């Protein structure tokens, strides 16, 4: 028997399952970054001319107008001031317990603590403060603990300070420091960028979203505008300004829009007033004109944002990896493979989101269980129905994010650079 080499075939426009992919090698900056000898370099996908052109179309037609509208709306609705109301302001201080003894008149109900003030107008002075006795307060108060205090203006020093709660500043700062170190240690510069994005999120919430709602702007519109800006900054800071992050952001905004529509519809359909939300009655007392229904939907939107970010980035990265491994993959093939990857991710994320909402209302559910209230009655109460709507609407937004982002990513990278495709020489055996 003898064999002869037929040679390479030309790349054509027809899909061929027998083609061999020349996988790009190297240490790219995409999700294929690693130290092995055979690494899929996803940066070649971003640098592909076909991908760049398609993503520019998506950015110009969809992403740029939406982000421009969000920025303009933020400027128009910018509150121009903080959330404080002068008539409701109270002064505060902190102090360390240096001594405890029973109160002179109510020995069984309270203790008199000698507090050395560590902040406030009387810094450094020792003042008496009545604190709840062990058993009268959720947490026992002991010597050496730091407490938060309220100040009654104009009262004599002996009656000026009142107990408010334990001061948890130091343990919370320690936990935040451990979190920051862990993020940077694992993700390095990308983790540092994620921490900056987290700071931007906090600033947007405290300087725009909360003040704008209290100033009378529509809560739902404020949440959508603030959420879109937060997502744009977070994604571009963490993952860079490139084709992949642009597609992920487009998918996030599309899923966010669906979440808004579903949240608004089911809040109306389920006849939710928003009063059952924790702190809603207090907000209504301080700001009588606030839209509690809009505030409820705004909370759903903001609560779903972080998970939407996770899902869309993962889906875009998965499609980029698939395209790097097979540049000739068709849109249908990429969508099918991307959805298979997304199914497992969504199943776990949805369960996490629903359990998070259930955990928040666990004391309420326990109360109903103790009372033996029928299940149908329980889920119809606004307090429980509100959490169900939150969990399911947020989950629907996450579910929608998978096909939306996968379709956008597949549209961007499908059938790119067919000249990268070649086949190995075939050996045709002929009789001697």
C-alpha positions as CSV (number, residue, x, y, z in Angstrom):
1,X,0.0,0.0,0.0
2,X,1.1,3.6,-0.7
3,X,-0.2,6.9,0.3
4,X,-0.2,10.3,-1.2
5,X,-0.8,13.7,0.3
6,X,-3.7,15.6,-1.1
7,X,-2.7,18.9,0.6
8,X,-4.7,21.7,2.3
9,X,-8.1,22.7,1.2
10,X,-9.1,26.3,0.7
11,X,-11.2,28.0,3.4
12,X,-14.7,28.4,2.1
13,X,-18.0,29.8,3.4
14,X,-19.5,26.4,4.1
15,X,-19.4,24.9,7.6
16,X,-17.2,21.8,7.8
17,X,-17.2,19.7,11.0
18,X,-13.9,18.1,10.0
19,X,-11.9,21.3,10.1
20,X,-9.1,21.5,12.6
21,X,-8.8,24.8,14.5
22,X,-5.4,26.4,14.7
23,X,-5.8,27.5,18.3
24,X,-3.9,30.7,19.1
25,X,-1.1,30.2,21.5
26,X,0.3,32.6,24.1
27,X,-0.4,34.5,27.2
28,X,-3.3,36.8,26.3
29,X,-5.2,39.3,28.4
30,X,-8.5,37.6,28.0
31,X,-10.0,34.8,30.1
32,X,-7.6,32.3,28.6
33,X,-4.7,33.8,30.4
34,X,-2.4,31.2,32.0
35,X,1.0,29.7,32.1
36,X,0.6,26.5,30.1
37,X,2.0,25.7,26.7
38,X,-1.5,25.5,25.1
39,X,-3.5,28.5,26.0
40,X,-6.5,29.9,24.2
41,X,-5.8,33.7,23.8
42,X,-9.2,35.4,23.8
43,X,-7.6,38.8,23.1
44,X,-7.5,37.7,19.4
45,X,-11.3,37.9,19.4
46,X,-11.3,41.5,20.5
47,X,-8.7,42.4,17.9
48,X,-10.6,40.7,15.1
49,X,-11.7,43.2,12.5
50,X,-15.1,41.6,12.0
51,X,-15.8,41.5,15.7
52,X,-14.7,45.1,16.1
53,X,-17.0,46.3,13.3
54,X,-20.0,44.4,14.7
55,X,-19.5,45.6,18.3
56,X,-19.1,49.1,17.1
57,X,-22.6,48.8,15.5
58,X,-24.1,47.5,18.8
59,X,-22.4,50.3,20.7
60,X,-23.4,53.0,18.3
61,X,-27.0,51.8,17.9
62,X,-27.9,50.6,21.4
63,X,-25.3,51.1,24.2
64,X,-24.1,54.7,23.5
65,X,-27.6,56.2,23.2
66,X,-28.8,54.5,26.4
67,X,-25.7,55.5,28.4
68,X,-25.9,59.1,27.1
69,X,-29.6,59.2,28.0
70,X,-28.8,57.8,31.5
71,X,-26.0,60.4,32.1
72,X,-28.3,63.3,30.9
73,X,-31.1,62.1,33.1
74,X,-28.7,61.9,36.1
75,X,-27.6,65.5,35.5
76,X,-31.2,66.6,35.2
77,X,-32.3,64.8,38.3
78,X,-29.2,65.5,40.4
79,X,-30.6,66.6,43.8
80,X,-28.0,69.3,44.5
81,X,-27.9,68.5,48.2
82,X,-27.8,65.8,50.8
83,X,-30.6,63.8,52.3
84,X,-30.5,65.4,55.7
85,X,-33.6,67.3,57.0
86,X,-32.6,69.9,59.6
87,X,-35.6,69.4,61.8
88,X,-34.9,65.7,62.2
89,X,-31.2,65.9,63.0
90,X,-29.8,64.5,66.2
91,X,-26.3,64.9,67.6
92,X,-24.3,61.7,68.5
93,X,-21.2,60.7,70.4
94,X,-19.3,57.6,71.3
95,X,-17.9,56.5,74.6
96,X,-16.1,53.6,76.5
97,X,-17.7,52.0,79.5
98,X,-15.3,52.4,82.5
99,X,-17.6,51.4,85.3
100,X,-21.0,49.9,85.9
101,X,-23.3,50.0,89.0
102,X,-27.1,49.6,89.5
103,X,-29.3,52.7,89.0
104,X,-30.2,54.4,92.2
105,X,-34.0,54.3,91.6
106,X,-34.5,51.4,89.2
107,X,-31.9,48.8,90.3
108,X,-33.7,45.9,88.6
109,X,-34.2,47.7,85.3
110,X,-31.0,49.6,84.5
111,X,-27.4,50.2,85.3
112,X,-25.5,53.4,85.5
113,X,-22.5,53.4,83.3
114,X,-19.6,55.7,83.6
115,X,-18.6,56.6,80.1
116,X,-15.4,58.2,78.9
117,X,-16.3,60.0,75.7
118,X,-14.2,59.2,72.7
119,X,-16.1,61.6,70.3
120,X,-18.6,64.4,70.5
121,X,-18.6,67.9,72.1
122,X,-17.5,66.8,75.5
123,X,-14.6,64.7,74.2
124,X,-12.4,63.1,77.0
125,X,-14.9,63.8,79.8
126,X,-16.5,61.1,82.0
127,X,-20.3,61.2,82.1
128,X,-23.0,59.0,83.6
129,X,-25.3,57.1,81.2
130,X,-28.2,54.9,82.0
131,X,-28.0,51.6,80.1
132,X,-30.3,48.6,80.0
133,X,-29.5,45.9,82.6
134,X,-28.6,42.4,81.5
135,X,-31.8,40.7,80.4
136,X,-33.4,44.0,79.5
137,X,-31.3,44.5,76.4
138,X,-30.5,42.1,73.5
139,X,-26.8,42.3,74.3
140,X,-25.2,42.5,77.7
141,X,-23.3,45.7,78.3
142,X,-19.9,45.2,80.0
143,X,-16.9,47.4,81.2
144,X,-14.5,48.1,78.3
145,X,-17.2,48.1,75.6
146,X,-17.7,51.0,73.2
147,X,-21.2,52.4,72.9
148,X,-23.0,54.9,70.7
149,X,-24.8,57.7,72.5
150,X,-27.5,60.3,71.7
151,X,-27.2,63.9,72.9
152,X,-30.0,65.9,74.4
153,X,-29.1,69.5,73.8
154,X,-29.4,72.0,76.7
155,X,-29.6,69.3,79.4
156,X,-27.1,69.2,82.3
157,X,-24.0,67.0,81.8
158,X,-25.4,64.3,84.1
159,X,-28.5,63.9,81.9
160,X,-27.2,64.9,78.5
161,X,-26.2,61.5,77.1
162,X,-28.5,58.5,76.3
163,X,-27.6,55.0,75.3
164,X,-28.4,54.1,71.6
165,X,-26.5,50.9,70.7
166,X,-23.2,49.1,70.7
167,X,-20.5,50.7,68.7
168,X,-19.5,48.2,66.0
169,X,-17.2,50.4,63.9
170,X,-13.9,48.6,64.6
171,X,-15.1,45.0,63.9
172,X,-16.8,46.2,60.7
173,X,-13.7,48.0,59.5
174,X,-11.6,44.9,60.3
175,X,-14.0,42.7,58.2
176,X,-13.9,45.2,55.3
177,X,-10.1,45.2,55.4
178,X,-10.0,41.4,55.3
179,X,-12.4,41.5,52.4
180,X,-10.3,44.0,50.5
181,X,-7.1,42.1,51.1
182,X,-8.7,38.9,50.0
183,X,-10.0,40.4,46.8
184,X,-6.7,42.0,45.8
185,X,-4.7,38.9,46.8
186,X,-6.8,36.7,44.5
187,X,-7.5,39.1,41.6
188,X,-4.6,41.6,41.9
189,X,-5.1,44.7,39.7
190,X,-8.5,43.5,38.6
191,X,-9.5,43.1,42.2
192,X,-8.3,46.6,43.0
193,X,-10.3,47.9,40.1
194,X,-13.4,46.0,41.5
195,X,-12.9,47.7,44.9
196,X,-12.8,51.1,43.2
197,X,-16.0,50.2,41.3
198,X,-17.6,49.2,44.7
199,X,-16.6,52.7,46.1
200,X,-18.3,54.3,43.0
201,X,-21.4,52.3,43.6
202,X,-21.5,53.5,47.3
203,X,-21.0,57.1,46.2
204,X,-23.8,56.8,43.5
205,X,-26.2,55.3,46.1
206,X,-25.6,57.9,48.8
207,X,-25.0,61.0,46.6
208,X,-27.5,60.5,43.8
209,X,-30.1,57.7,44.2
210,X,-31.1,58.3,47.9
211,X,-31.1,62.1,47.7
212,X,-32.9,62.2,44.3
213,X,-35.7,60.0,45.6
214,X,-36.1,62.1,48.8
215,X,-36.2,65.3,46.7
216,X,-39.3,63.9,44.9
217,X,-37.9,62.2,41.7
218,X,-39.6,59.0,40.6
219,X,-37.9,56.2,42.5
220,X,-38.0,53.7,39.6
221,X,-36.5,56.1,37.1
222,X,-33.8,57.1,39.6
223,X,-33.0,53.4,40.2
224,X,-32.8,52.6,36.4
225,X,-30.6,55.7,35.7
226,X,-28.3,55.1,38.7
227,X,-28.2,51.4,38.0
228,X,-27.2,51.8,34.4
229,X,-24.4,54.3,35.3
230,X,-23.2,52.0,38.1
231,X,-23.0,49.0,35.8
232,X,-21.2,50.9,33.1
233,X,-18.5,52.2,35.5
234,X,-18.2,48.8,37.3
235,X,-17.9,46.7,34.1
236,X,-15.5,49.0,32.3
237,X,-13.3,49.6,35.4
238,X,-13.1,45.9,36.3
239,X,-12.9,44.3,32.8
240,X,-11.6,47.1,30.7
241,X,-13.1,49.0,27.8
242,X,-13.2,46.4,25.1
243,X,-15.6,44.5,22.9
244,X,-16.4,41.8,25.4
245,X,-17.3,44.1,28.3
246,X,-19.4,46.3,25.9
247,X,-21.4,43.2,24.9
248,X,-21.8,42.2,28.6
249,X,-23.0,45.7,29.5
250,X,-25.5,45.7,26.6
251,X,-26.9,42.4,27.9
252,X,-27.0,43.8,31.4
253,X,-29.0,46.8,30.4
254,X,-31.4,44.7,28.3
255,X,-32.1,42.4,31.2
256,X,-32.4,45.3,33.6
257,X,-35.1,46.8,31.3
258,X,-37.1,43.6,31.5
259,X,-36.7,43.4,35.3
260,X,-38.1,47.0,35.5
261,X,-41.2,46.1,33.4
262,X,-41.9,42.9,35.3
263,X,-41.4,44.5,38.6
264,X,-43.7,47.4,37.8
265,X,-46.4,45.0,36.4
266,X,-46.4,42.5,39.2
267,X,-46.3,45.2,41.9
268,X,-49.5,46.6,40.4
269,X,-51.0,43.1,39.6
270,X,-50.4,41.8,43.1
271,X,-51.8,45.0,44.7
272,X,-48.6,45.7,46.7
273,X,-48.6,49.1,48.5
274,X,-44.9,49.0,49.6
275,X,-45.8,49.7,53.2
276,X,-44.7,46.3,54.3
277,X,-41.1,47.0,53.4
278,X,-38.8,47.5,56.3
279,X,-38.5,51.2,57.1
280,X,-41.2,52.2,54.6
281,X,-43.5,53.7,57.2
282,X,-40.6,55.7,58.7
283,X,-39.7,57.0,55.2
284,X,-43.4,57.9,54.6
285,X,-43.5,59.8,57.9
286,X,-40.4,61.8,57.1
287,X,-41.2,62.3,53.3
288,X,-45.0,62.1,53.0
289,X,-45.0,62.4,49.2
290,X,-42.7,59.5,48.5
291,X,-43.9,56.8,46.0
292,X,-43.7,53.6,48.0
293,X,-44.7,51.4,45.1
294,X,-41.9,52.9,43.0
295,X,-39.5,52.5,45.9
296,X,-40.4,48.8,46.1
297,X,-39.7,48.3,42.4
298,X,-36.5,50.4,42.6
299,X,-35.3,48.0,45.4
300,X,-36.0,45.0,43.2
301,X,-34.0,46.6,40.4
302,X,-31.0,47.5,42.6
303,X,-31.1,44.1,44.3
304,X,-30.8,42.3,40.9
305,X,-28.0,44.5,39.5
306,X,-25.1,42.7,41.1
307,X,-26.3,39.2,40.0
308,X,-27.0,40.5,36.5
309,X,-23.5,41.7,36.2
310,X,-22.1,38.3,37.2
311,X,-24.3,36.4,34.7
312,X,-23.7,38.7,31.7
313,X,-19.9,38.8,32.2
314,X,-19.8,35.1,32.5
315,X,-21.9,34.5,29.4
316,X,-19.9,37.0,27.3
317,X,-16.6,35.4,28.5
318,X,-17.9,31.9,27.6
319,X,-18.8,32.9,24.0
320,X,-15.4,34.6,23.6
321,X,-13.7,31.5,24.8
322,X,-15.7,29.4,22.3
323,X,-14.9,31.7,19.5
324,X,-11.2,31.8,20.3
325,X,-11.1,28.0,20.1
326,X,-13.2,27.9,16.9
327,X,-13.1,31.1,14.9
328,X,-15.5,29.6,12.3
329,X,-18.2,28.7,14.7
330,X,-21.6,29.8,13.5
331,X,-24.0,32.0,15.4
332,X,-26.3,29.0,16.0
333,X,-23.4,26.9,17.3
334,X,-22.2,29.6,19.7
335,X,-25.7,30.3,21.0
336,X,-26.3,26.6,21.6
337,X,-23.0,26.1,23.4
338,X,-23.3,29.4,25.4
339,X,-26.8,28.4,26.6
340,X,-25.6,25.0,27.7
341,X,-22.9,26.8,29.8
342,X,-25.4,29.3,31.1
343,X,-28.0,26.8,32.3
344,X,-26.0,25.5,35.2
345,X,-24.9,29.0,36.2
346,X,-28.4,30.3,36.2
347,X,-29.8,27.4,38.2
348,X,-27.4,28.1,41.1
349,X,-27.7,31.9,40.9
350,X,-31.5,31.9,40.9
351,X,-31.5,29.6,43.9
352,X,-29.1,31.9,45.7
353,X,-31.2,35.0,45.0
354,X,-34.5,33.3,46.2
355,X,-32.8,32.0,49.3
356,X,-31.4,35.4,50.0
357,X,-34.8,37.0,50.0
358,X,-36.2,34.1,52.0
359,X,-33.5,34.5,54.6
360,X,-34.3,38.2,55.0
361,X,-37.9,37.3,55.9
362,X,-37.1,34.2,58.0
363,X,-38.4,35.7,61.3
364,X,-41.7,36.5,59.7
365,X,-42.0,33.0,58.2
366,X,-41.2,31.5,61.6
367,X,-43.9,33.6,63.3
368,X,-46.5,32.3,60.8
369,X,-45.3,28.7,61.3
370,X,-45.7,29.0,65.1
371,X,-49.2,30.3,64.7
372,X,-50.2,27.5,62.3
373,X,-51.4,29.9,59.6
374,X,-52.4,28.2,56.3
375,X,-49.8,28.5,53.5
376,X,-52.2,30.2,51.1
377,X,-52.9,32.8,53.7
378,X,-49.2,33.3,54.5
379,X,-48.2,34.0,50.8
380,X,-51.1,36.4,50.3
381,X,-50.0,38.7,53.1
382,X,-48.2,41.7,51.7
383,X,-45.0,41.1,53.7
384,X,-44.5,37.7,52.2
385,X,-46.0,38.4,48.8
386,X,-43.6,41.3,48.4
387,X,-40.6,39.0,49.0
388,X,-42.0,36.5,46.6
389,X,-42.3,39.2,43.9
390,X,-38.8,40.4,44.6
391,X,-37.3,37.0,44.4
392,X,-39.1,35.8,41.3
393,X,-38.9,39.0,39.3
394,X,-35.2,39.3,40.0
395,X,-34.8,35.7,39.0
396,X,-36.7,36.3,35.8
397,X,-34.3,39.1,35.0
398,X,-31.3,36.8,35.6
399,X,-32.8,34.1,33.4
400,X,-33.4,36.6,30.6
401,X,-29.8,37.9,30.8
402,X,-28.4,34.5,29.7
403,X,-30.1,34.3,26.2
404,X,-29.9,38.0,25.7
405,X,-26.1,38.3,26.4
406,X,-25.4,35.0,24.6
407,X,-27.2,36.1,21.5
408,X,-25.5,39.5,21.4
409,X,-22.1,37.9,22.0
410,X,-22.7,35.3,19.3
411,X,-23.8,38.0,16.9
412,X,-20.5,39.8,17.5
413,X,-18.1,36.9,17.1
414,X,-19.8,34.3,14.8
415,X,-18.1,33.2,11.6
416,X,-15.1,35.6,12.2
417,X,-11.8,35.4,10.3
418,X,-12.3,32.2,8.2
419,X,-8.8,32.5,6.9
420,X,-7.6,31.2,10.3
421,X,-9.2,27.9,9.5
422,X,-7.2,25.1,7.9
423,X,-7.3,21.3,7.7
424,X,-4.6,18.8,8.1
425,X,-3.3,17.0,5.0
426,X,-5.4,14.0,4.4
427,X,-3.9,10.7,3.5
428,X,-5.6,8.7,0.7
429,X,-4.6,5.1,0.5
430,X,-4.2,3.6,-2.9
431,X,-3.5,0.0,-3.8
432,X,0.0,-0.8,-4.9
